[in-house]
Amino acid sequence: VDYLSGIGIDQIAERVLALNMYLTSRLGRESFEVLSPGGEHRSGETLVRLPDPARAHAFLLERRVHVTEKPEGVRVSTHFYNSEEDVDACVDALVAYRDGLLL
């Protein structure tokens, strides 16, 4: 609690939302459908529509990308300890999954 208080709750929230905006921007450039709301309803959780969510989850886990399987796809959660490089690795793995389905 002291550690988080030292960082500041407002700074943590700003970082989480900034990473979420970076993630949704990257997903949009790669033509993924984001099911989570943006704007004032944005949070650190992003639901991405994917076919065969169980397979997607397993594929990502093999690449050390941790997401949550949902009926519509996978949920990606960003937090203040993540980096843009983490987000890039996640999006790259999602692209690899999608491209593998198209083969």
Secondary structure, DSSP 8 states (H G I E B T S, - for coil): -HHHHHH-HHHHHHHHHHHHHHHHHHHHHTT--B-S--GGG--SEEEEE-SSHHHHHHHHHHTT---EEETTEEEEE--TT--HHHHHHHHHHHHHHHHHHH-
